[in-house]
Amino acid sequence: MLDVELAGETVVLLPERALWWPRARTLVLADPHFGKDASFRAAGIPVPAAATQHTLQRLHNLMQAWPVRELIVLGDFFHSAHSKNSSTLIALRQWYTGQRQFEPEFRWHLVPGNHDQHAGLPPSELGLELHPDPWFFAPWVFSHAPTRHLKGFTLSGHLHPIVKLKMRKIDSVRLHCFWLQDCGLVLPAFGEFTGGAEIAYSDLGAQDQLFAIADQKIWRLKPGEAKKRHDLTFAAAQKA
């Protein structure tokens, strides 16, 4: 994990692909895509059936590790309408009930994303509080997609950022990462079965920083020279 100062607040970047805001006892994550495995199977694509359970287990572990009172989900709660099958809803309901028993003051919030528009709203029994995008909550702007706002520093998701590290001409590895821009922070996708989009060198602003996740640690990356095909390469990686 890594402590960083953003918008005058200390937050913690977690290798579990989430952000912890200590002062408000708030956990922030993006793009869980619950039920994506069910959506693929409904389309006749054979994929493992445990992705949602694994995502919920990782979330449960985080809630046990940190004194979370509020949880903010930055969009794409469900992957599609097919995600809202009985097994997915039962797992989510059990998780929510267990969390309320553990922390009676627990509340969770959703800023709907593009997948939520197609999947439909979560059932009321899950207790999710819905907010418009963008949701202004000083000093933050909570939004599904990265956007520059004058009212605050944006915390967002949507892009599922991935950084490709090249060690030799043919050796490379793709890692989830946090993408810090001058106007906001893009969080990696939290979902177990989400994939990601590689960041090209040409996408980076002059002051942008990337924090990759590997071996349950956060690594601060030092951009190297851009290749002709605009792959993002790194001259060094240091554990933050």
TORPA-452766 format. One record per residue: residue number from 1; residue in one letter; x, z, y of N, C-alpha, C in turn. Coordinates in Angstrom, 1 decimal. Each point is the difference from the previous one (the first is absolute). Example, Ala and Ser with C-alpha at 12.3 -4.5 7.8 and 13.67 -1.06 7.14 Angstrom:
REM TORPA-452766
1 / A / 13.2 / 7.8 / -5.7 / -0.9 / 0.0 / 1.2 / 0.9 / 0.0 / 1.2
2 / S / -0.4 / -0.7 / 1.1 / 0.9 / 0.0 / 1.1 / -0.8 / 0.8 / 1.1
END
This chain:
REM TORPA-452766
1 / M / 0.8 / 0.0 / -1.2 / -0.8 / 0.0 / 1.2 / 0.9 / 0.0 / 1.2
2 / L / -0.6 / -0.4 / 1.2 / 0.7 / -0.1 / 1.2 / -0.8 / 0.4 / 1.2
3 / D / 0.5 / 0.9 / 0.8 / -0.6 / 0.5 / 1.2 / 0.3 / -1.1 / 1.1
4 / V / -1.0 / -0.4 / 0.7 / 0.2 / -0.9 / 1.2 / -0.9 / 0.4 / 1.1
5 / E / 0.5 / -0.3 / 1.3 / -0.8 / 0.3 / 1.2 / -0.7 / -1.2 / 0.4
6 / L / -1.4 / 0.0 / 0.0 / -0.8 / -1.1 / 0.5 / -1.0 / 0.5 / 1.0
7 / A / -0.1 / -0.6 / 1.1 / -1.0 / 0.4 / 1.0 / 0.0 / 1.5 / 0.4
8 / G / 1.2 / 0.6 / 0.0 / 0.2 / 1.4 / 0.3 / -0.4 / 0.9 / -1.1
9 / E / -0.3 / -0.5 / -1.2 / -0.4 / 0.8 / -1.2 / 1.1 / -0.2 / -1.1
10 / T / 0.2 / 1.1 / -0.7 / 0.9 / -0.1 / -1.2 / -0.9 / -0.3 / -1.2
11 / V / 0.3 / -1.1 / -0.7 / -0.7 / -0.4 / -1.2 / 1.0 / -0.2 / -1.1
12 / V / -0.4 / 0.0 / -1.2 / 0.8 / -0.1 / -1.2 / -0.4 / -1.2 / -0.8
13 / L / 1.0 / -0.9 / -0.2 / -0.2 / -1.2 / -0.8 / 0.3 / 0.4 / -1.5
14 / L / -1.0 / -0.2 / -0.8 / 0.1 / 0.5 / -1.4 / 0.3 / -1.2 / -1.0
15 / P / 0.8 / 0.3 / -1.0 / 0.3 / -1.1 / -1.0 / -1.2 / -0.4 / -0.8
16 / E / -1.0 / 0.9 / 0.0 / -1.3 / -0.3 / -0.7 / -0.8 / -1.1 / 0.8
17 / R / 0.5 / -0.5 / 1.1 / -0.6 / -1.1 / 0.8 / -1.1 / 0.5 / 0.8
18 / A / 0.2 / 1.1 / 0.7 / -0.9 / 0.7 / 0.9 / 0.7 / 0.6 / 1.1
19 / L / -0.7 / 0.5 / 1.0 / 0.5 / 0.7 / 1.2 / -0.6 / 1.3 / 0.1
20 / W / 0.8 / 1.0 / 0.3 / -0.5 / 1.4 / 0.2 / 0.2 / 0.4 / 1.4
21 / W / -1.1 / 0.4 / 0.7 / 0.0 / 0.5 / 1.4 / -0.2 / 1.5 / -0.1
22 / P / 1.1 / 0.8 / 0.1 / 0.0 / 1.4 / -0.3 / -0.9 / 0.8 / 1.0
23 / R / 0.1 / -0.3 / 1.3 / -0.8 / 0.8 / 1.0 / -1.5 / 0.0 / -0.3
24 / A / -0.5 / -1.1 / -0.5 / -1.4 / -0.1 / -0.2 / -0.4 / 0.1 / -1.5
25 / R / 1.0 / 0.3 / -0.8 / -0.2 / 0.1 / -1.5 / -0.8 / -1.2 / -0.5
26 / T / 0.5 / -1.2 / 0.4 / -0.6 / -1.3 / -0.3 / 0.9 / -0.9 / -0.7
27 / L / -0.5 / -0.6 / -1.1 / 0.6 / -1.0 / -0.8 / -0.6 / -1.3 / 0.3
28 / V / 0.9 / -1.0 / 0.3 / -0.5 / -1.4 / 0.3 / 0.6 / -1.0 / -1.0
29 / L / -0.9 / -0.8 / -0.5 / 0.4 / -1.1 / -1.0 / -0.8 / -1.2 / 0.3
30 / A / 0.5 / -1.1 / -0.6 / -0.7 / -1.3 / 0.3 / -0.1 / -0.8 / -1.3
31 / D / -1.1 / -0.7 / -0.1 / -0.2 / -1.0 / -1.1 / 0.1 / 0.5 / -1.4
32 / P / -0.9 / 1.0 / -0.3 / 0.0 / 0.4 / -1.4 / -0.6 / -1.0 / -1.0
33 / H / -0.9 / -0.8 / 0.5 / -0.6 / -1.1 / -0.8 / -0.5 / 0.6 / -1.3
34 / F / -0.8 / 1.1 / 0.1 / -0.6 / 0.6 / -1.3 / -0.8 / -1.1 / -0.7
35 / G / 0.1 / 0.0 / -1.3 / -0.8 / -0.9 / -0.8 / 0.5 / -1.4 / 0.0
36 / K / 1.2 / -0.3 / 0.5 / 0.5 / -1.4 / -0.1 / 0.1 / -0.4 / -1.4
37 / D / 0.4 / 0.9 / -0.9 / 0.2 / -0.4 / -1.4 / -1.4 / -0.4 / -0.6
38 / A / -1.1 / 0.7 / 0.4 / -1.3 / -0.4 / -0.5 / -0.4 / -1.3 / 0.6
39 / S / 0.4 / -0.3 / 1.2 / -0.4 / -1.3 / 0.6 / 0.7 / -1.2 / -0.8
40 / F / 1.2 / 0.2 / -0.4 / 0.7 / -1.0 / -0.7 / -0.6 / -0.2 / -1.4
41 / R / -0.3 / 1.1 / -0.6 / -0.6 / -0.2 / -1.4 / -1.4 / -0.6 / 0.1
42 / A / -0.7 / 0.3 / 1.1 / -1.4 / -0.7 / 0.2 / 0.2 / -1.5 / 0.2
43 / A / 1.2 / -0.4 / 0.5 / 0.2 / -1.4 / 0.1 / 0.6 / -0.6 / -1.2
44 / G / 0.2 / 0.7 / -1.1 / 0.5 / -0.5 / -1.2 / 1.5 / 0.0 / -0.1
45 / I / 0.7 / 0.8 / 0.9 / 1.4 / 0.1 / 0.0 / 0.4 / 1.3 / -0.7
46 / P / 0.7 / -0.1 / -1.1 / 0.3 / 1.2 / -0.7 / 1.2 / 0.8 / 0.6
47 / V / -0.4 / 1.2 / 0.6 / 1.0 / 0.8 / 0.6 / -0.2 / 1.5 / -0.5
48 / P / 1.0 / 0.8 / 0.1 / -0.2 / 1.4 / -0.5 / -1.1 / 0.7 / 0.8
49 / A / -0.7 / 0.9 / -0.7 / -1.2 / 0.6 / 0.5 / 0.3 / 1.4 / 0.7
50 / A / 1.2 / 0.4 / 0.1 / 0.3 / 1.4 / 0.5 / 0.5 / 0.0 / 1.4
51 / A / 0.0 / -1.1 / 0.8 / 0.6 / 0.0 / 1.3 / -0.6 / 1.0 / 0.9
52 / T / -1.4 / 0.0 / 0.0 / -0.7 / 1.0 / 0.9 / 0.3 / 1.4 / -0.4
53 / Q / 0.1 / 0.3 / -1.2 / 0.3 / 1.4 / -0.5 / 1.4 / 0.4 / 0.5
54 / H / 1.0 / -1.0 / -0.2 / 1.3 / 0.3 / 0.5 / 0.1 / 0.2 / 1.5
55 / T / -0.7 / -0.8 / 0.7 / -0.1 / 0.2 / 1.5 / -0.5 / 1.4 / 0.4
56 / L / -1.1 / 0.4 / -0.7 / -0.6 / 1.3 / 0.3 / 0.9 / 1.1 / -0.4
57 / Q / 0.7 / -0.2 / -1.1 / 0.9 / 1.1 / -0.5 / 1.2 / 0.2 / 1.1
58 / R / 0.5 / -1.1 / 0.5 / 1.0 / 0.1 / 1.0 / -0.6 / 0.7 / 1.3
59 / L / -1.2 / -0.4 / 0.3 / -0.6 / 0.7 / 1.2 / -0.2 / 1.5 / -0.3
60 / H / -0.5 / 0.3 / -1.2 / -0.1 / 1.4 / -0.4 / 1.3 / 0.8 / 0.1
61 / N / 1.1 / -0.6 / -0.4 / 1.3 / 0.6 / 0.1 / 0.4 / 0.3 / 1.4
62 / L / -0.3 / -1.0 / 0.9 / 0.3 / 0.2 / 1.4 / -0.9 / 1.2 / 0.6
63 / M / -1.2 / 0.0 / -0.4 / -0.9 / 1.1 / 0.6 / 0.4 / 1.4 / -0.5
64 / Q / 0.7 / 0.0 / -1.2 / 0.5 / 1.3 / -0.5 / 1.3 / 0.3 / 0.7
65 / A / 0.8 / -1.0 / 0.4 / 1.3 / 0.3 / 0.6 / -0.1 / 0.4 / 1.5
66 / W / -1.0 / -0.5 / 0.7 / -0.1 / 0.2 / 1.4 / -1.4 / 0.7 / 0.3
67 / P / 0.0 / 0.9 / 1.0 / -1.2 / 0.7 / 0.4 / -1.0 / -0.9 / 0.8
68 / V / -0.5 / -1.0 / -0.7 / -0.8 / -1.1 / 0.6 / -1.4 / 0.6 / 0.4
69 / R / -0.4 / -0.2 / 1.2 / -1.4 / 0.3 / 0.4 / -0.8 / -1.3 / 0.3
70 / E / 0.7 / -1.0 / 0.5 / -0.6 / -1.3 / 0.4 / 0.8 / -1.1 / -0.7
71 / L / -0.8 / -1.0 / -0.5 / 0.6 / -1.2 / -0.6 / -0.5 / -1.2 / 0.7
72 / I / 0.8 / -0.9 / 0.5 / -0.4 / -1.2 / 0.7 / 0.4 / -1.2 / -0.8
73 / V / -0.9 / -0.8 / -0.3 / 0.2 / -1.3 / -0.8 / -0.1 / -1.1 / 1.0
74 / L / 1.1 / -0.8 / 0.2 / 0.0 / -1.1 / 0.9 / -0.4 / -1.3 / -0.6
75 / G / -1.3 / 0.0 / -0.5 / -0.6 / -1.2 / -0.5 / 0.3 / -0.4 / -1.4
76 / D / -0.9 / -0.9 / -0.5 / 0.1 / -0.6 / -1.4 / -0.1 / 1.2 / -1.0
77 / F / -1.1 / 0.8 / 0.2 / -0.2 / 1.1 / -1.0 / -0.3 / -0.6 / -1.4
78 / F / -1.0 / -0.9 / 0.0 / -0.3 / -0.8 / -1.2 / 0.6 / -1.4 / 0.1
79 / H / 0.2 / -0.6 / -1.1 / 0.6 / -1.4 / 0.0 / -1.2 / -1.0 / 0.1
80 / S / -1.1 / 0.2 / -0.7 / -1.1 / -1.0 / 0.1 / -1.2 / 0.8 / -0.5
81 / A / -1.2 / -0.7 / 0.1 / -1.2 / 0.5 / -0.5 / 0.1 / 0.4 / -1.5
82 / H / 0.7 / -0.8 / -0.8 / 0.2 / 0.3 / -1.4 / 0.8 / 1.3 / -0.2
83 / S / 0.7 / 0.5 / 1.0 / 0.7 / 1.2 / -0.1 / -0.9 / 1.2 / -0.1
84 / K / -1.2 / -0.1 / 0.4 / -0.9 / 1.2 / 0.1 / -0.8 / 0.1 / -1.3
85 / N / 0.7 / -0.1 / -1.1 / -0.6 / 0.2 / -1.3 / -0.1 / 1.5 / -0.3
86 / S / -0.7 / 0.3 / -1.1 / -0.2 / 1.4 / -0.3 / 1.2 / 0.8 / -0.3
87 / S / 1.0 / -0.6 / -0.7 / 1.2 / 0.8 / -0.3 / 0.8 / 0.3 / 1.3
88 / T / 0.1 / -1.0 / 0.9 / 0.7 / 0.3 / 1.2 / -0.7 / 1.0 / 0.9
89 / L / -1.3 / -0.1 / 0.1 / -0.7 / 1.0 / 0.8 / 0.0 / 1.4 / -0.6
90 / I / -0.1 / 0.1 / -1.3 / 0.1 / 1.3 / -0.6 / 1.4 / 0.6 / 0.2
91 / A / 1.0 / -0.8 / -0.1 / 1.4 / 0.6 / 0.2 / 0.1 / 0.4 / 1.5
92 / L / -0.5 / -0.7 / 0.9 / 0.1 / 0.3 / 1.4 / -0.8 / 1.3 / 0.3
93 / R / -1.2 / 0.1 / -0.6 / -0.9 / 1.1 / 0.3 / 0.7 / 1.3 / -0.6
94 / Q / 0.6 / -0.1 / -1.2 / 0.6 / 1.1 / -0.6 / 1.2 / 0.5 / 0.9
95 / W / 0.8 / -1.0 / 0.5 / 1.1 / 0.4 / 0.8 / -0.5 / 0.7 / 1.3
96 / Y / -1.0 / -0.6 / 0.6 / -0.5 / 0.6 / 1.3 / -0.5 / 1.4 / -0.2
97 / T / -0.8 / 0.2 / -1.1 / -0.6 / 1.3 / -0.3 / 1.1 / 1.0 / -0.3
98 / G / 1.0 / -0.4 / -0.7 / 1.2 / 0.9 / -0.3 / 0.7 / 0.4 / 1.3
99 / Q / 0.2 / -1.0 / 0.9 / 0.7 / 0.3 / 1.2 / -0.8 / 1.0 / 0.9
100 / R / -1.3 / -0.2 / 0.1 / -0.8 / 0.9 / 0.8 / 0.0 / 1.5 / -0.6
101 / Q / 0.2 / 0.1 / -1.3 / 0.1 / 1.3 / -0.6 / 1.3 / 0.6 / 0.3
102 / F / 1.0 / -0.8 / 0.0 / 1.4 / 0.5 / 0.3 / 0.1 / 0.3 / 1.5
103 / E / -0.5 / -0.8 / 0.9 / 0.0 / 0.2 / 1.4 / -1.4 / -0.3 / 0.6
104 / P / -0.8 / 1.1 / 0.2 / -1.3 / -0.1 / 0.5 / -0.2 / -0.8 / 1.3
105 / E / 1.1 / 0.1 / 0.9 / -0.1 / -0.6 / 1.3 / 0.4 / -1.5 / -0.1
106 / F / 0.3 / -0.5 / -1.2 / 0.6 / -1.3 / -0.1 / -1.0 / -1.1 / 0.6
107 / R / 0.5 / -0.9 / 0.7 / -0.8 / -1.2 / 0.5 / 0.9 / -1.2 / -0.2
108 / W / -0.7 / -1.1 / -0.3 / 0.8 / -1.3 / 0.0 / -0.8 / -1.1 / 0.7
109 / H / 0.8 / -0.9 / 0.6 / -0.5 / -1.0 / 0.9 / 0.4 / -1.4 / -0.4
110 / L / -0.8 / -0.9 / 0.4 / 0.4 / -1.4 / -0.3 / -0.2 / -0.9 / 1.2
111 / V / 1.0 / -0.7 / 0.4 / -0.1 / -1.1 / 0.9 / -0.1 / -1.3 / -0.8
112 / P / -1.2 / -0.6 / -0.1 / -0.2 / -1.1 / -1.0 / 1.0 / -1.2 / 0.3
113 / G / 0.4 / -0.6 / -1.1 / 0.8 / -1.2 / 0.1 / -0.7 / -1.3 / -0.4
114 / N / 0.7 / -1.1 / -0.1 / -0.6 / -1.2 / -0.4 / -0.7 / 0.0 / -1.4
115 / H / 0.7 / 0.6 / -0.9 / -0.6 / 0.1 / -1.4 / -1.3 / 0.8 / 0.0
116 / D / 0.0 / 1.1 / 0.9 / -1.2 / 0.8 / 0.0 / -1.2 / -0.8 / 0.6
117 / Q / 0.2 / -0.9 / 0.8 / -1.1 / -0.8 / 0.5 / -0.7 / -0.8 / -1.1
118 / H / 0.8 / -0.4 / -1.0 / -0.6 / -0.7 / -1.2 / -0.5 / 0.9 / -1.1
119 / A / 0.7 / 1.1 / -0.1 / -0.3 / 1.0 / -1.1 / -1.3 / 0.8 / 0.4
120 / G / -0.2 / 0.2 / 1.2 / -1.1 / 0.9 / 0.5 / 0.5 / 1.4 / 0.1
121 / L / -0.8 / 0.8 / 0.7 / 0.4 / 1.4 / 0.3 / 0.1 / 0.9 / -1.2
122 / P / 0.9 / 0.9 / 0.0 / 0.0 / 1.0 / -1.1 / -1.3 / 0.8 / -0.1
123 / P / -0.5 / 0.4 / -1.2 / -1.2 / 0.8 / 0.0 / 0.1 / 1.3 / 0.7
124 / S / -1.0 / 0.5 / 0.5 / 0.0 / 1.2 / 0.9 / 0.4 / 1.2 / -0.8
125 / E / -0.2 / 0.0 / -1.3 / 0.4 / 1.2 / -0.9 / 1.5 / 0.2 / 0.0
126 / L / 0.8 / -1.0 / 0.5 / 1.4 / 0.3 / 0.1 / 0.4 / 0.7 / 1.2
127 / G / -0.9 / 0.1 / 1.0 / 0.3 / 0.8 / 1.2 / 0.9 / -0.6 / 1.0
128 / L / 0.3 / -1.3 / -0.1 / 0.9 / -0.6 / 0.9 / -0.6 / -0.2 / 1.4
129 / E / 0.7 / 0.4 / 1.0 / -0.4 / -0.2 / 1.4 / 0.5 / -1.3 / 0.5
130 / L / -0.9 / -0.9 / 0.5 / 0.4 / -1.3 / 0.4 / 0.3 / -0.1 / 1.5
131 / H / 1.0 / -0.7 / 0.4 / 0.3 / -0.2 / 1.4 / 0.2 / -1.4 / 0.3
132 / P / -0.3 / -0.4 / 1.2 / 0.3 / -1.4 / 0.4 / 1.4 / -0.3 / 0.1
133 / D / 0.4 / -1.3 / -0.1 / 1.3 / -0.5 / 0.1 / 0.2 / -0.7 / 1.4
134 / P / 0.8 / 0.5 / 0.9 / 0.9 / 1.1 / -0.2 / -0.6 / 1.4 / 0.3
135 / W / 0.5 / 1.0 / -0.6 / -0.4 / 1.4 / 0.2 / 1.1 / 0.7 / 0.8
136 / F / -0.4 / 0.4 / 1.2 / 0.9 / 0.6 / 0.9 / -0.1 / 1.5 / -0.2
137 / F / 1.2 / 0.6 / -0.4 / 0.1 / 1.4 / -0.2 / 1.3 / 0.5 / 0.5
138 / A / 0.1 / 0.4 / 1.2 / 1.3 / 0.2 / 0.7 / 0.9 / 0.9 / -0.8
139 / P / 1.3 / -0.5 / -0.1 / 0.6 / -1.1 / 0.7 / 0.0 / -1.3 / -0.8
140 / W / -0.9 / -0.1 / -1.0 / 0.1 / -1.1 / -0.9 / -1.2 / -1.0 / 0.2
141 / V / 0.3 / -1.2 / -0.4 / -1.1 / -1.0 / -0.2 / 0.1 / -0.4 / -1.5
142 / F / -1.1 / 0.4 / -0.7 / -0.1 / -0.3 / -1.4 / -0.7 / -1.3 / -0.2
143 / S / 0.7 / -0.9 / -0.6 / -0.6 / -1.4 / -0.2 / 0.4 / -0.5 / -1.3
144 / H / -0.8 / -0.9 / -0.6 / 0.4 / -0.6 / -1.2 / 1.2 / -1.0 / 0.1
145 / A / -0.1 / -0.9 / 1.0 / 1.1 / -1.0 / 0.2 / 0.8 / 0.4 / 1.2
146 / P / 1.3 / -0.3 / 0.0 / 0.8 / 0.3 / 1.1 / -0.5 / -0.7 / 1.3
147 / T / -0.1 / 0.8 / 1.0 / -0.5 / -0.5 / 1.3 / 0.6 / 0.9 / 1.1
148 / R / 0.4 / -0.7 / 1.1 / 0.5 / 0.8 / 1.2 / -1.2 / 0.5 / 0.8
149 / H / 0.1 / 1.3 / 0.3 / -1.1 / 0.7 / 0.8 / 0.7 / 0.8 / 1.1
150 / L / -0.7 / -0.1 / 1.2 / 0.5 / 0.8 / 1.1 / -0.3 / 1.5 / -0.1
151 / K / -1.0 / 0.3 / -0.9 / -0.4 / 1.4 / 0.0 / 0.8 / 0.9 / -1.0
152 / G / 0.9 / -0.6 / -0.7 / 0.8 / 0.8 / -0.9 / 0.9 / -0.8 / -0.9
153 / F / 0.7 / 0.7 / -0.9 / 0.9 / -0.5 / -1.0 / -0.8 / -0.3 / -1.2
154 / T / 0.1 / -1.3 / -0.6 / -0.8 / -0.4 / -1.1 / 0.5 / 0.4 / -1.3
155 / L / -0.8 / 0.6 / -0.9 / 0.3 / 0.1 / -1.4 / -0.9 / -0.9 / -0.7
156 / S / 0.6 / -0.9 / -0.9 / -0.8 / -1.0 / -0.6 / 0.5 / -0.3 / -1.4
157 / G / -0.7 / -1.0 / -0.7 / 0.4 / -0.4 / -1.3 / -0.2 / -1.5 / 0.0
158 / H / -0.7 / -0.5 / -1.0 / -0.5 / -1.4 / -0.2 / 1.1 / -1.0 / -0.5
159 / L / 1.2 / 0.2 / 0.5 / 1.1 / -1.0 / -0.3 / 0.6 / 0.3 / -1.3
160 / H / -0.1 / 1.2 / -0.6 / 0.7 / 0.3 / -1.3 / 1.5 / -0.3 / 0.1
161 / P / 0.7 / 0.5 / 1.0 / 1.4 / -0.5 / 0.3 / 0.9 / 0.3 / -1.2
162 / I / 0.8 / -1.0 / -0.3 / 1.0 / 0.0 / -1.1 / 1.3 / -0.5 / 0.6
163 / V / 1.1 / 0.6 / -0.3 / 1.3 / -0.5 / 0.5 / 0.8 / -0.4 / -1.3
164 / K / 0.7 / -1.1 / 0.1 / 0.7 / -0.6 / -1.1 / 1.5 / 0.3 / 0.3
165 / L / 0.7 / 0.8 / -0.8 / 1.4 / 0.3 / 0.1 / 0.8 / -1.0 / -0.9
166 / K / 1.0 / -0.6 / 0.6 / 0.8 / -0.9 / -0.8 / 1.4 / 0.5 / -0.1
167 / M / 0.4 / 0.2 / -1.2 / 1.3 / 0.6 / -0.3 / 1.1 / -1.1 / -0.3
168 / R / -0.4 / -1.0 / -0.6 / 0.8 / -1.1 / -0.3 / -0.8 / -1.3 / 0.2
169 / K / 0.5 / -1.1 / -0.3 / -0.7 / -1.3 / 0.2 / -1.3 / 0.0 / -0.9
170 / I / 0.1 / 0.6 / -1.1 / -1.2 / -0.1 / -0.9 / -0.6 / 1.3 / -0.3
171 / D / 0.6 / 1.1 / 0.5 / -0.6 / 1.3 / -0.3 / -0.8 / 0.5 / 1.2
172 / S / -1.2 / 0.4 / -0.2 / -0.8 / 0.6 / 1.1 / -1.0 / 0.9 / -0.6
173 / V / -0.6 / 0.8 / 0.9 / -1.1 / 1.0 / -0.4 / -1.0 / 0.0 / 1.2
174 / R / -1.3 / 0.2 / -0.4 / -1.0 / 0.0 / 1.0 / -0.5 / 1.5 / 0.1
175 / L / -0.1 / 0.5 / 1.2 / -0.3 / 1.5 / 0.1 / -1.1 / 0.1 / 1.1
176 / H / -0.9 / 0.9 / -0.3 / -1.0 / 0.4 / 1.0 / 0.7 / 0.6 / 1.2
177 / C / -0.5 / -0.2 / 1.2 / 0.7 / 0.6 / 1.2 / -1.0 / 0.3 / 1.1
178 / F / 0.4 / 0.9 / 0.9 / -0.6 / 0.3 / 1.2 / 0.6 / -0.9 / 1.1
179 / W / -0.8 / -0.6 / 0.8 / 0.5 / -1.0 / 1.0 / -0.3 / 0.6 / 1.4
180 / L / 1.1 / 0.5 / 0.7 / -0.2 / 0.6 / 1.3 / 0.2 / -1.0 / 1.1
181 / Q / -1.0 / -0.2 / 0.8 / 0.1 / -1.0 / 1.1 / -0.1 / 0.8 / 1.3
182 / D / 0.2 / -0.7 / 1.1 / 0.0 / 0.7 / 1.3 / -1.4 / 0.6 / 0.3
183 / C / -1.1 / -0.6 / -0.5 / -1.3 / 0.4 / 0.3 / -0.7 / 0.8 / -1.1
184 / G / 0.6 / 0.1 / -1.2 / -0.7 / 0.6 / -1.1 / 0.8 / 0.0 / -1.3
185 / L / -0.6 / 0.7 / -1.0 / 0.6 / 0.1 / -1.3 / -0.9 / -0.6 / -1.0
186 / V / 0.5 / -1.0 / -0.8 / -0.8 / -0.6 / -1.1 / 0.4 / 0.8 / -1.3
187 / L / -1.0 / 0.5 / -0.6 / 0.2 / 0.8 / -1.3 / 0.0 / -1.0 / -1.2
188 / P / 0.7 / 0.4 / -1.0 / 0.0 / -0.8 / -1.3 / -1.4 / 0.2 / -0.6
189 / A / -0.4 / -0.9 / -0.9 / -1.2 / 0.1 / -0.7 / 0.1 / 1.2 / -1.0
190 / F / -1.0 / 0.9 / 0.0 / 0.0 / 1.2 / -0.8 / -0.4 / -0.3 / -1.5
191 / G / -0.9 / -1.0 / -0.2 / -0.5 / -0.3 / -1.3 / 1.0 / -0.4 / -1.0
192 / E / -0.3 / 0.4 / -1.2 / 0.9 / -0.2 / -1.2 / 0.1 / -1.5 / -0.3
193 / F / -1.0 / -0.8 / 0.3 / -0.1 / -1.4 / -0.5 / -0.3 / -0.9 / 1.2
194 / T / 0.9 / 0.0 / 0.9 / -0.3 / -0.7 / 1.3 / 1.0 / -1.2 / 0.3
195 / G / 1.2 / 0.1 / -0.5 / 0.9 / -1.1 / 0.4 / 0.5 / 0.2 / 1.4
196 / G / 0.6 / -1.0 / 0.6 / 0.5 / 0.1 / 1.4 / 0.5 / -1.3 / 0.5
197 / A / 0.2 / -0.1 / 1.3 / 0.5 / -1.2 / 0.7 / 1.4 / 0.3 / 0.5
198 / E / 0.9 / -0.8 / -0.3 / 1.4 / 0.1 / 0.5 / 0.1 / -0.2 / 1.5
199 / I / 0.8 / 0.8 / 0.6 / 0.2 / -0.1 / 1.5 / 1.2 / -1.0 / 0.1
200 / A / -0.2 / -1.0 / 0.8 / 1.0 / -0.9 / 0.4 / 0.8 / 0.5 / 1.1
201 / Y / 1.3 / -0.4 / 0.1 / 0.9 / 0.4 / 1.1 / -0.6 / -0.4 / 1.3
202 / S / -0.7 / -1.1 / 0.1 / -0.6 / -0.5 / 1.2 / -1.2 / 0.8 / 0.5
203 / D / -0.5 / 0.8 / -0.9 / -1.1 / 0.9 / 0.3 / 0.4 / 1.2 / 0.8
204 / L / 1.2 / 0.3 / 0.0 / 0.5 / 1.3 / 0.6 / 0.2 / -0.1 / 1.5
205 / G / -0.5 / 1.0 / 0.7 / 0.4 / 0.1 / 1.4 / 1.3 / 0.6 / 0.2
206 / A / 0.6 / -0.1 / 1.2 / 1.3 / 0.5 / 0.2 / 0.2 / 1.5 / -0.3
207 / Q / -1.0 / 0.8 / 0.2 / 0.1 / 1.4 / -0.2 / -0.7 / 0.5 / -1.3
208 / D / -0.4 / -0.9 / -0.8 / -0.7 / 0.4 / -1.2 / 0.9 / 0.7 / -1.0
209 / Q / -0.6 / 0.9 / -0.8 / 0.8 / 0.6 / -1.0 / -0.8 / 0.0 / -1.3
210 / L / 0.7 / -0.1 / -1.1 / -0.7 / 0.0 / -1.4 / 0.6 / 1.2 / -0.8
211 / F / -1.0 / 0.7 / -0.7 / 0.4 / 1.1 / -0.8 / -0.5 / -0.3 / -1.4
212 / A / 0.9 / -0.3 / -0.9 / -0.4 / -0.4 / -1.4 / -0.2 / 1.2 / -0.9
213 / I / -0.7 / -0.2 / -1.0 / -0.3 / 1.1 / -1.0 / 0.6 / -0.4 / -1.3
214 / A / 0.9 / 0.8 / -0.5 / 0.6 / -0.2 / -1.3 / 0.5 / 1.3 / -0.6
215 / D / -0.2 / 0.2 / -1.3 / 0.4 / 1.2 / -0.7 / -0.5 / 1.2 / 0.7
216 / Q / -1.3 / 0.0 / 0.4 / -0.7 / 1.1 / 0.6 / 0.7 / 0.5 / 1.3
217 / K / 0.7 / -0.9 / 0.7 / 0.7 / 0.3 / 1.2 / -0.3 / -1.1 / 1.1
218 / I / 0.2 / 0.4 / 1.2 / -0.2 / -0.9 / 1.1 / 1.4 / -0.5 / 0.5
219 / W / 0.2 / -1.3 / 0.1 / 1.3 / -0.6 / 0.3 / -0.1 / -0.7 / 1.4
220 / R / 0.8 / 0.4 / 0.9 / 0.0 / -0.7 / 1.3 / 0.9 / -1.3 / -0.2
221 / L / -0.6 / -1.1 / 0.4 / 0.7 / -1.3 / -0.3 / 0.7 / -0.6 / 1.3
222 / K / 1.1 / -0.6 / -0.2 / 0.8 / -0.6 / 1.1 / -0.1 / -1.5 / -0.2
223 / P / -0.8 / -0.7 / 0.8 / -0.1 / -1.5 / -0.1 / 1.4 / -0.7 / 0.1
224 / G / 0.2 / -1.0 / -0.9 / 1.1 / -0.8 / 0.1 / -0.3 / -1.3 / 0.6
225 / E / 0.8 / -1.0 / -0.2 / -0.2 / -1.3 / 0.7 / -1.1 / -0.8 / -0.8
226 / A / -0.8 / -0.7 / 0.8 / -1.1 / -0.8 / -0.6 / 0.6 / -1.2 / -0.7
227 / K / -0.5 / -0.3 / -1.2 / 0.4 / -1.2 / -0.7 / -0.8 / -1.2 / 0.5
228 / K / 0.4 / -1.2 / -0.4 / -0.6 / -1.2 / 0.6 / -1.5 / 0.0 / -0.4
229 / R / -0.4 / 0.5 / -1.2 / -1.4 / 0.0 / -0.3 / -0.7 / 1.2 / 0.4
230 / H / 0.6 / 0.8 / 0.9 / -0.6 / 1.1 / 0.7 / -0.4 / 1.2 / -1.0
231 / D / 0.8 / 0.1 / -1.1 / -0.2 / 1.2 / -0.8 / 0.5 / 1.2 / 0.7
232 / L / -0.6 / 1.1 / -0.3 / 0.5 / 1.2 / 0.7 / 1.1 / 0.6 / -0.9
233 / T / 1.2 / 0.2 / 0.5 / 1.1 / 0.5 / -0.8 / 0.5 / 1.3 / 0.7
234 / F / 0.7 / 0.8 / -0.7 / 0.5 / 1.2 / 0.5 / 1.5 / 0.2 / -0.3
235 / A / 0.7 / 0.4 / 1.0 / 1.4 / 0.2 / -0.2 / 0.3 / 1.4 / -0.6
236 / A / -0.9 / 1.0 / 0.2 / 0.1 / 1.3 / -0.5 / -1.3 / 0.7 / 0.0
237 / A / -0.1 / 1.0 / -0.9 / -1.2 / 0.8 / -0.1 / 0.5 / 1.5 / 0.0
238 / Q / -0.5 / 0.8 / 0.8 / 0.4 / 1.4 / 0.0 / -1.2 / 0.9 / -0.2
239 / K / 0.1 / 1.0 / -0.9 / -1.1 / 0.9 / -0.2 / -0.2 / 0.8 / 1.3
240 / A / -1.3 / -0.1 / 0.4 / -0.3 / 0.7 / 1.3 / -0.2 / 1.5 / -0.2
END
